[in-house]
Amino acid sequence: MLRPTMSRETKQAGATTTVRVLSMGAGWRVSDIVCRSGPRDPAFEEAHASVSVSAVLSGGFSYRSTFGRALMTPGSLLLGNDGACFCCSHDHGTGDRCVAYHFEPWLLEEVASELPGARRIGFSQHRLPPIDALAPLFASTRALLDHPDQLIGEETGHRMAGAALRIVHDAEEPRATLADEARAAEAVAFIVQGFAMPLSLGDMAAAVGLGRYHFVRLFRRVVGTTPYQYLLNRRLAGAADALRGGSDVLGAALGNGFTDLSEFTRRFGAKFGQSPGAYRRRANGTVVAGTYICPSSPNPVSQPIGFDISN
């Protein structure tokens, strides 16, 4: 049985963290975790109460465990082993928001048994960087945050667990210094604040006082992906949010830094496995007990659907 998650509120005065359960079932739980700690707050130590895979949606924080230290930025996955101790601090900014998928070991074993090459359920590292393969899962996580649903929560959780187990067997994460972390955190904040504006590599490098070549190497070493790929992912995530909010395709593209509609459509399709228009129609439909009802139809008919969030 899943044990209650140890809230950071119990570790610090002032209730700096709020936890909201989005959905749960046998062997799994999905929680929305919002932290408001900042650089002046003390670091807090905790222990994972279950195996967990947490999607970092906004903000950022430093995370330390037996695997070392890592900067968690939007688009990263935080991987936690059951009972493992860790420490979080907000050295470079205030607050973060994560959606945490918690699993019983037996459920992870079930997922691992279906993955070629996965021999264990324990994670050998504590972070997966913002990579292309995770983008559809983050979009589905944001949709779950907007409209909690048990069916979607369970399916997304299983796919999130599978992706983490599959990737971690092939990935080795580099180490970085504290100075590297600080520069990368500053760059991430610059991108997050200005991704809808025209940004060049030179602009991003100048924002943190580095030459372009040094900046690219440092950013990739700390964040795990290139500055351009991170910028593109943030723009696509913003466009997906806009489409779910009812924006038309052109507005979603222009409002999130894309100036070429055909390029936006191509990039969006490659990332999410469907066109922006199809994503908008599905996202603005109604999900009820595993059915999709198109509200714009003059004669709505419920039809079974399968959410394939891996493509």
N, C-alpha and C positions, 0 to 999 in steps of 0.2 A: 504493500500500500504506500502511495506517495506520502511522504512526510511534509508537513507544512513548511513553506519556504521561510527561512529566517529573514525577517525584514530588517533593513538597515535602520529603521526607526528604533529598534531595540538596542542599537549600538551607539546612537548619537542622540543628543537632546535636540529638540526642535523639529522632529518628524521630517527629516529631509527626503524621505522616500515614500512614495505611495505605490501600492500593488493592487492591480485589479485583475481578477480571473476572467479571461475572455471565454474560455470553453474548457471542458475536461471530460474524461471518460476513463475506462479501465486501463490503468497503466500509463496515462499521459495527462498533462495539464498545460494550458497555455496562459501566460500571465503578461499583462502590460505593466511595465515597471518604469516609473518616472522618478529620477533622482534630481535633487536641487542643490547638491553640494558644490562648493567652489574651491578655489585655491586656498582660501583661509580656513577651510574646514579640515580637521584632522583626517588622516587616512583611516579606513575602517577595515577590520579583519573579519572574515566570515568563513563558513565552510559550506560547500554545495550539499544540499539536502537530497539531491538525486542527480542522475546524469542529466545534463542540460545542454541545449544548443540555443544561444541567445542572439537574436538579430539586432544589431545596433542601428537604430533608425535615425537618431539625431544626437547632437552633442558629441562628446568624446571624453575619455578618461584613461588613466594609466592602470594597468592590471598586472599584478605580480602573483606568481605561483611557483611551484617547484620547477617549472619549465623556463623560468626567467621573467622578463618584463616585456610588455607589449603595449603599444598605444592603440586603443580601440576607437575607431572612427566610423562614421556612418557607412554602411555597406559591409562592415566586418561581421564575422560570426565568432562569438565567444564560446569556447568549448569547455565544459566543466565535467569532471569525473565525480562520481558519487563519493561524498565524504572528503573531497580534496579541499585543503585550505587555500585561501587566496586573500589578496588585499587590493582594494581599489582606492584611487585618489584622483582628484581633479586638479592637476598641477597647471594645466594650460587653458582652462576655461571653466564655466559654470554650467552644471546640469547635463543630463543625458536622458535618452529614452530608449528602452530596449523592449522587445517582445521575446520572452523566454519560453522555450518549449522544454518541458520536464518529462523525463521518461523513467519508468521502472526498468531495471536491468533486463528482465525477461523480454520486454518489448524490444529493446535494442538488439538482443540476441536473435529475435525473430526477424528483424530487419536485416541484420548482418548475414544471416543464413541465406538470404536471397541475393547477396552481392558477391560476385566472383572475386576472390582474393581477400575478402574481409575475414580475418581469423580471430579478431577480438573486438570487444565493444568499448574498451578503454581508449581514450584519446591520448596520443603521444605528443600533442602540442595543444596550446590553449587558444589559438586564434587562426581563423582563415581570413585572408585579406579580401577586399572587394574585387571579386573576379566575375567575368561574364556569366559563368555557369550559375551564379547565385542570384542574378538579377530577377528572373521570373519568380523565384521563391520570395524575394523581398517584396515584389509587387503584390503577391498573394497575401503576404503577412500584413501589408498596409491595408489591403481590402478587408482582411479579417478584423483589423483594428477598427475600421470604419463600421463594419457590420458583423459583430460576433455571431458565429454559427457553428454548432457542434460538428456537423458533417465536414465543413470546409476546414475547421480547426484540426480535426483528426487527419484528414488527407494531407494538409499542408505539413503537419507535424511529422507524419511518416516520410514524406518526401524530403523534408529538411534533415531528418535523421539519416536517411539514406545518402543524401548529398554529402553531409559531413563525414560519414564513415568512408564513403568512396574516395573523396578528395584527400582525406588525411593520410591515407596509405601511400599516396604518391607525392605528398608535399613536405618540404623541409623549409622552415621559416628562418630567415636570417636574423642575427642579433643587431641591435642598434644602440648607440650611446644616448645618454640623457639629452645632450646638446642636439643630436639628430632628431630626437623626439620633439623637442621644443620647436625646431624649425619646421618639421613636418606638420605639427599641430597648427602652427600659424598659417601654413599654406593651405591646409584643409579648411580652416575657418575662412580664409580669403575666397576659396572656390565655392564653399557652401553659400556665402553671402552674395557672391557675384556671378553665379553660374549662368544666370539669364542674360548677362551682358556679354559683349564680345570680349573674349579673353585669349591672349596668345601665350605661348610658352614663356616668352620674354616678360610678359606682364606678371605671370605667376612667380617666376624666378626673382624678379625685381622686388616683389612684395615681401620677400623674406631675405633680401640682400645677398642673393647668390647668383653666380653665372648659370646659364642654362644647362650646361653639361653636368656641373656639380649638382644642380637642383634635381635633375632627372634621376641621377644615381641615388641621391639621398632620399628622395621621395619614395622611390621604388623599394629601397632597402627598409624603410620604416613602415610604409603603408601597404606595400605588397603588390602595387600595381603602378603603372605610369601616371603622371599628372594628366595627360590627355585622356586616358581611359577613365580615370576617376571623374574628370570633368564631364565626359560624355555620359557616364553612368548617372551622375547627378541630374543632368539635363533630361535624360530619358525617364528617370524616376519622377521628376517634376512634371513631365508631360503626362505620364500615366496617372498621377494624382489629379491633374487638371481634367483629363478625360473622364475619370471616375466622378469628378465633381460636376460634370455636365458640359464642359467646354467643347466647342467644335474642334475639329482636327487642326485647322489653320491657327486658331487661337492658342491651342496647346503647344504647337510648334513654335510660333513667334514669341510666346510668353516664356519660353524656356530655352532661349538662346539659339534656336535653329532658324536659319534664314532661307534655306532651300527646302521646300516642301517634299520634293521627291527624295532628297537625301534623308530627311527626317523619317519618311515612310519606310525607306529601306532599312535604316538603322533600327527603327522601332520593331519592324517585322523580324529582323535578325535576333533581336534581344528577347522579344516576348512571344515569338512564334505565330503572330497574327498581325493584321494591319491595324493601324490606329482606329479606323472606323469600326472594325469588328470588335476590338477591345472595348471601345466606348459603348457599343450596343449591348455587349454582354454585361459590362460593369454596371450599366444603368437599368438592367432588367431586375427582376425580383427573384431571389432564391428562397424557395420554400420546400423544406424536407426533401432536398435532392432534386427539385424540379426547377426549370427555368420558365418564367412567365414573362413574355414581352408585353409591357403595359401599353405600348403604342399600337398594338394590333387591335382591329375593331372587334375581333372575336378571339380573345386570349385563350390559348390552349396550353395546358401544362405538359411539358415533355421532359423525359429523363435526360440528364446531362452528365457528362464526365469532365471534370476540370483537370485538364492535362497541364500542370504548371511546370513541367520539366522542359517544355519546348518554348 
